[in-house]
Amino acid sequence: MSSIYRRVIRIGEKSIGITLPKRWLDTLSVGIGDVVEISLVGKVIVIKPITQAGGETNEVSISLGGSIDETTRVIIASYIEGYDNVEVLGQKDTVRKAFSSVEHKLPGSLMLEGDGSILIKVATSETNVDLNEIINSMANILNSMFNKFIDYLESNKADLLKEVLELDDQMDKLYFLALRTIKKLSFRDPKKAIDDTIVVKNLEHAADALDRLSNAFMRTQVTQCRHEIGEKLRDVWSYIMKAVYSYLDNNINNALKVLLDREHMLNNMLELANMGCIGLTGLLTATIHEGQLIVALAADIAEASFSRHVRSIAKPTRIPASEELGGEE
């Protein structure tokens, strides 16, 4: 490893700095405007590129010739992957329609048209994103979705179901931003990144379950068993929120309660099958299925809470050299 010497210089009125060799920055694919992480390790200053972690370029070109659906999925995957500039080569009309269908779900994304291609540019800086704030916001959206769905069961106001669907669109937007942030910054703490991914994915899946239920209830006029269905879903609502906040607040006691209550919650949802609700077999089956799915998602979140807790209390042990070599006979 080569070393160089630099003199500390003044930059402006209040800042000081040093210059770095361009060849070093070229090796790391770091240029003007990119963000680096600077940390003090002992008496050593460490500079890490984070917009191009691992030397991976953030400017890519992708050739597409498929359908709008395929193009849409590629655009979403490119966003989550952390690319900042994606040159899309293909039918412009297809790319336009695909981007327009998901633009509102991809924070900071822009579409710029060139002569022979379309450039999808992301202006969001993940370094300014607080992942805990995103997870907390996702939890609040899920809380509102449950609240409006239960209100619908009590009031029979169909507009409340439409509001649930609108909230799910907001959840998708935060979900994609969260995954992009985790992907680009996971090198800081890979194990925490896995737990965060589990939590944001399960929150989004729970919101999708309520989205599906809302659509099912919009298609069927329910005149009976509304109170019974509401009571069961209230229990599920409380259960998953306890799991989410056990993660956000690092409350291991609540996480344990969630895991211990899982079997009871699954059986609790099954009781809807014996309510004697005539003509609602299909709807009750859907409600039981989605309710039990949310219970399973909540338990996964509680498991993630335990994983993080174990890492916080685990202390490495020093193994004697003789034991490392198998010990003496």
Phi, psi and omega in degrees: 000126182278149178237151175225168179239137179226147176268137176291131184237163177270136178237109183074203185272328189240357185244152173233162182193182175225159177262152179241147179297137181298325182295329176293315181295322177298321179299324181269002182058040178252130180228184180299131180096343178286160183254137175237154177259128180245126181223156179254115179246104187064240176249024181244132175269124181249130178244122181238134173286134180243340176281345176224059183302134178074014179080008183283130182290148177255007176242115184227161177238132182231127177265128182232142176220016185266198183282174176298319180299315180295317180298320178300314181295323179294319179298315179297314181296323179295322178296310181296324181296340176101008178290138180265332180224116181240111176275116183258119178257123181164193178294119185298321180299319179295315181295318179301311182296320180295314181294318181299328182287339183236359183306319183290349180260355185243089184305133176082004184271141179228154176242119180245130183264131174250188182293315184241002183207175176241133179256122174260116187245136179248122184260002181283134176259114183293339181293340180263006183260128176265110185297324178296325177294322178295313181298318178297320178294320177298320178296320180294323178294315178299320177301317179292323179297315177298316182301316181289325179293317178295320177299323178298315181297330181274332186248341183064027176271108186297334181298334179295327177293322177296324178292326176298316180295322178294321178294328178295327176296321176295322179298318179300319181299313179292325180298311181295321178295320180296314180296320178298316180296315180298316184297316185283334184247011185295338181295339179295318181206084186303323182290319176296324180299324178295315180296316179299321179297317178301315184294311183292323178295318182289327174296317179294321178294323178295319177296321177298323179297318177291327175299313180296319178297319180298317177297321180295318180288333177291334181272346185233130177278112183259120181245352181223163177061015180295319180295316182296317178297318180298319180296318179295318181288332174299319179297317179295319178304307180299322184296310184288327178293325177297320179295314182297314183284340172295328178283312183295323183264001183053044181263095186290333179294317178292325177298319179295319178300320179299313182293322181289333182268000186301312182298317179299318181293321178297316179292327179299319178293326181296336181298340178298333181293340183253019183279348181070034180276101186292133175079007182243022185304311182296318181291321178294321177300317178296319181295317178298313182300310183292322178297315179292326176298316179296323176299315180296320179296320179297318179297322177297320178296319178296324176297321177297324176299318179293321179301314180294322179297317181298318179296329182285336182254348182286134179239128180296143178250146179270123180268125179305146182303324181295325179287325178299327181269006178101356177077174179268144178287000000 
